[in-house]
Amino acid sequence: MAQTDCVSVVSREQWGAASPKSKETLKGSAKRVVIHHTALPSCNGLQECKARLVSIQRGHMTDKKFDDIGYNFLVGGDGTVFEGRGWGVVGAHAKGNNHDSLGIAFMGNFNNDTPSTEAIMSVKQLLKNGVAQGNLQKDYVLLGHRDLGSTECPGGKLYAALSQLSCAE
């Protein structure tokens, strides 16, 4: 994957998202980034990930009674980034910690699997773009979901790779 100044994001419309039941706007730019994994099989590219995204959104809205898919962004194994709730929207990804944070889910189960270099690089670039666009504070705090609650999320291998996501130059 080429190193560029921007990362392309597959829009909600492109992956077939249902409309959210409601939407709450963040008050200011996000102060924290919470990294998750979907704990499902990984996928690569639009075609393979499309059905997975629709299924995740349906599960979040139907089973968990969320207003929308819980994450702000999701990333496939090939580095394809998908818009979840998007920038500036309160997510439903880390109970009690959603009003000042951005939730990004790596699609896959990283208890045993290692996140791909492509996915790491895409998320790193997404975070740089968020800072440059004012959607994310420059001094944001990067956390794994397990830092905020009793969970294995984002899986041991992804949690070990969190330092690779740092935008510090």
C-alpha positions as a Markdown table, in Angstrom:
| # | Residue | x | y | z |
|---|---|---|---|---|
| 1 | Met | 0.0 | 0.0 | 0.0 |
| 2 | Ala | 1.4 | 3.3 | -1.0 |
| 3 | Gln | 2.2 | 5.9 | 1.7 |
| 4 | Thr | 0.1 | 8.9 | 0.9 |
| 5 | Asp | -1.1 | 12.0 | 2.7 |
| 6 | Cys | -4.6 | 10.9 | 2.8 |
| 7 | Val | -6.5 | 7.7 | 3.2 |
| 8 | Ser | -9.6 | 7.0 | 1.2 |
| 9 | Val | -12.6 | 6.1 | 3.3 |
| 10 | Val | -15.5 | 3.9 | 1.9 |
| 11 | Ser | -18.6 | 5.9 | 2.7 |
| 12 | Arg | -21.7 | 4.5 | 4.4 |
| 13 | Glu | -23.6 | 4.7 | 1.2 |
| 14 | Gln | -20.9 | 2.6 | -0.6 |
| 15 | Trp | -21.1 | -0.2 | 1.9 |
| 16 | Gly | -24.9 | -0.1 | 2.2 |
| 17 | Ala | -25.4 | 1.2 | 5.7 |
| 18 | Ala | -28.8 | 1.6 | 7.1 |
| 19 | Ser | -29.8 | 5.1 | 8.2 |
| 20 | Pro | -29.1 | 5.8 | 11.9 |
| 21 | Lys | -32.1 | 6.0 | 14.3 |
| 22 | Ser | -30.5 | 9.2 | 15.7 |
| 23 | Lys | -27.2 | 10.9 | 15.8 |
| 24 | Glu | -25.4 | 12.9 | 18.5 |
| 25 | Thr | -22.6 | 15.3 | 17.7 |
| 26 | Leu | -19.4 | 15.4 | 19.7 |
| 27 | Lys | -18.9 | 18.6 | 21.6 |
| 28 | Gly | -15.5 | 19.6 | 20.1 |
| 29 | Ser | -12.8 | 17.4 | 18.7 |
| 30 | Ala | -12.2 | 13.9 | 20.1 |
| 31 | Lys | -9.7 | 13.7 | 23.0 |
| 32 | Arg | -9.2 | 9.9 | 22.9 |
| 33 | Val | -9.1 | 7.2 | 20.3 |
| 34 | Val | -10.3 | 3.7 | 21.4 |
| 35 | Ile | -9.1 | 0.8 | 19.4 |
| 36 | His | -11.3 | -2.3 | 19.1 |
| 37 | His | -11.5 | -5.5 | 17.1 |
| 38 | Thr | -14.7 | -7.0 | 15.8 |
| 39 | Ala | -13.8 | -10.5 | 17.1 |
| 40 | Leu | -15.1 | -11.9 | 13.8 |
| 41 | Pro | -13.2 | -13.4 | 10.9 |
| 42 | Ser | -11.2 | -10.8 | 9.0 |
| 43 | Cys | -12.1 | -9.5 | 5.6 |
| 44 | Asn | -10.4 | -7.6 | 2.8 |
| 45 | Gly | -11.8 | -5.0 | 0.4 |
| 46 | Leu | -15.3 | -3.7 | -0.3 |
| 47 | Gln | -16.9 | -6.8 | -1.7 |
| 48 | Glu | -15.7 | -9.1 | 1.1 |
| 49 | Cys | -16.3 | -6.6 | 3.9 |
| 50 | Lys | -19.6 | -5.2 | 2.7 |
| 51 | Ala | -21.8 | -8.1 | 4.1 |
| 52 | Arg | -19.8 | -8.1 | 7.3 |
| 53 | Leu | -20.4 | -4.4 | 7.9 |
| 54 | Val | -24.1 | -4.7 | 7.2 |
| 55 | Ser | -24.2 | -7.7 | 9.6 |
| 56 | Ile | -22.3 | -5.8 | 12.3 |
| 57 | Gln | -24.6 | -2.8 | 12.0 |
| 58 | Arg | -27.7 | -5.0 | 12.1 |
| 59 | Gly | -26.4 | -6.7 | 15.3 |
| 60 | His | -25.6 | -3.4 | 16.9 |
| 61 | Met | -29.0 | -1.8 | 16.1 |
| 62 | Thr | -31.2 | -4.9 | 16.6 |
| 63 | Asp | -29.5 | -6.9 | 19.4 |
| 64 | Lys | -27.7 | -4.2 | 21.3 |
| 65 | Lys | -30.3 | -1.5 | 20.6 |
| 66 | Phe | -27.8 | 1.0 | 19.4 |
| 67 | Asp | -28.9 | 3.9 | 17.2 |
| 68 | Asp | -26.3 | 2.9 | 14.6 |
| 69 | Ile | -23.2 | 0.8 | 14.1 |
| 70 | Gly | -21.1 | 1.4 | 17.3 |
| 71 | Tyr | -17.8 | 2.4 | 15.8 |
| 72 | Asn | -16.8 | 5.6 | 14.1 |
| 73 | Phe | -14.6 | 3.8 | 11.6 |
| 74 | Leu | -13.7 | 0.2 | 10.8 |
| 75 | Val | -10.7 | -1.1 | 8.8 |
| 76 | Gly | -10.3 | -4.3 | 6.8 |
| 77 | Gly | -7.2 | -6.5 | 6.6 |
| 78 | Asp | -6.0 | -4.9 | 3.3 |
| 79 | Gly | -6.2 | -1.4 | 4.9 |
| 80 | Thr | -9.5 | -0.4 | 3.5 |
| 81 | Val | -11.1 | 2.1 | 5.8 |
| 82 | Phe | -14.9 | 2.1 | 6.2 |
| 83 | Glu | -17.0 | 5.0 | 7.6 |
| 84 | Gly | -19.0 | 3.8 | 10.6 |
| 85 | Arg | -20.6 | 6.8 | 12.4 |
| 86 | Gly | -17.8 | 9.0 | 11.0 |
| 87 | Trp | -16.0 | 12.1 | 12.4 |
| 88 | Gly | -17.7 | 14.2 | 15.0 |
| 89 | Val | -20.3 | 11.7 | 16.0 |
| 90 | Val | -20.7 | 10.1 | 19.4 |
| 91 | Gly | -20.2 | 6.4 | 19.1 |
| 92 | Ala | -21.4 | 3.4 | 21.1 |
| 93 | His | -18.1 | 1.5 | 21.5 |
| 94 | Ala | -16.9 | 1.9 | 25.0 |
| 95 | Lys | -19.7 | 2.3 | 27.6 |
| 96 | Gly | -19.3 | 5.6 | 29.6 |
| 97 | Asn | -16.4 | 6.7 | 27.4 |
| 98 | Asn | -18.1 | 7.7 | 24.1 |
| 99 | His | -18.6 | 11.5 | 24.5 |
| 100 | Asp | -15.0 | 12.5 | 24.0 |
| 101 | Ser | -13.6 | 9.7 | 21.9 |
| 102 | Leu | -13.4 | 8.1 | 18.5 |
| 103 | Gly | -13.9 | 4.3 | 18.2 |
| 104 | Ile | -12.0 | 2.5 | 15.5 |
| 105 | Ala | -12.5 | -1.3 | 15.0 |
| 106 | Phe | -10.0 | -3.5 | 13.2 |
| 107 | Met | -12.1 | -6.2 | 11.4 |
| 108 | Gly | -10.9 | -9.5 | 12.6 |
| 109 | Asn | -10.1 | -11.4 | 15.8 |
| 110 | Phe | -6.7 | -10.3 | 17.1 |
| 111 | Asn | -6.5 | -12.6 | 20.2 |
| 112 | Asn | -4.2 | -14.8 | 18.0 |
| 113 | Asp | -4.0 | -13.0 | 14.6 |
| 114 | Thr | -1.6 | -10.2 | 14.0 |
| 115 | Pro | -3.0 | -7.0 | 12.5 |
| 116 | Ser | -1.7 | -6.4 | 8.9 |
| 117 | Thr | 0.8 | -3.7 | 8.1 |
| 118 | Glu | -1.7 | -2.2 | 5.7 |
| 119 | Ala | -4.4 | -1.9 | 8.4 |
| 120 | Ile | -1.9 | -0.3 | 10.8 |
| 121 | Met | -0.7 | 2.2 | 8.2 |
| 122 | Ser | -4.3 | 3.1 | 7.2 |
| 123 | Val | -5.4 | 3.8 | 10.7 |
| 124 | Lys | -2.2 | 5.8 | 11.4 |
| 125 | Gln | -3.0 | 7.9 | 8.4 |
| 126 | Leu | -6.7 | 8.2 | 9.4 |
| 127 | Leu | -5.6 | 9.6 | 12.8 |
| 128 | Lys | -3.2 | 12.1 | 11.2 |
| 129 | Asn | -6.0 | 13.3 | 8.9 |
| 130 | Gly | -8.3 | 13.6 | 11.9 |
| 131 | Val | -5.7 | 15.8 | 13.7 |
| 132 | Ala | -5.1 | 17.9 | 10.5 |
| 133 | Gln | -8.9 | 18.4 | 9.9 |
| 134 | Gly | -9.5 | 19.3 | 13.6 |
| 135 | Asn | -11.7 | 16.3 | 14.3 |
| 136 | Leu | -9.1 | 14.9 | 16.7 |
| 137 | Gln | -7.0 | 16.8 | 19.3 |
| 138 | Lys | -3.3 | 16.9 | 18.5 |
| 139 | Asp | -2.5 | 15.5 | 22.0 |
| 140 | Tyr | -5.1 | 12.7 | 21.8 |
| 141 | Val | -4.7 | 9.6 | 24.0 |
| 142 | Leu | -4.6 | 6.2 | 22.3 |
| 143 | Leu | -6.3 | 3.4 | 24.2 |
| 144 | Gly | -7.3 | -0.2 | 23.7 |
| 145 | His | -10.9 | -1.0 | 24.7 |
| 146 | Arg | -9.5 | -3.2 | 27.5 |
| 147 | Asp | -8.0 | 0.0 | 29.1 |
| 148 | Leu | -11.5 | 1.2 | 29.8 |
| 149 | Gly | -13.4 | -2.0 | 30.8 |
| 150 | Ser | -13.3 | -5.7 | 31.6 |
| 151 | Thr | -12.7 | -7.1 | 28.1 |
| 152 | Glu | -10.0 | -8.8 | 26.0 |
| 153 | Cys | -10.8 | -6.3 | 23.2 |
| 154 | Pro | -8.9 | -5.4 | 21.0 |
| 155 | Gly | -7.2 | -8.8 | 21.4 |
| 156 | Gly | -3.6 | -9.4 | 22.6 |
| 157 | Lys | -1.9 | -9.1 | 19.3 |
| 158 | Leu | -3.6 | -5.8 | 18.3 |
| 159 | Tyr | -3.2 | -4.4 | 21.8 |
| 160 | Ala | 0.6 | -5.1 | 21.6 |
| 161 | Ala | 0.7 | -3.2 | 18.3 |
| 162 | Leu | -1.0 | 0.0 | 19.6 |
| 163 | Ser | 2.3 | 1.8 | 19.8 |
| 164 | Gln | 2.6 | 1.5 | 16.0 |
| 165 | Leu | -0.5 | 3.7 | 15.6 |
| 166 | Ser | 1.1 | 6.7 | 17.3 |
| 167 | Cys | 1.2 | 9.8 | 15.1 |
| 168 | Ala | 4.1 | 11.3 | 17.1 |
| 169 | Glu | 6.8 | 12.2 | 14.6 |
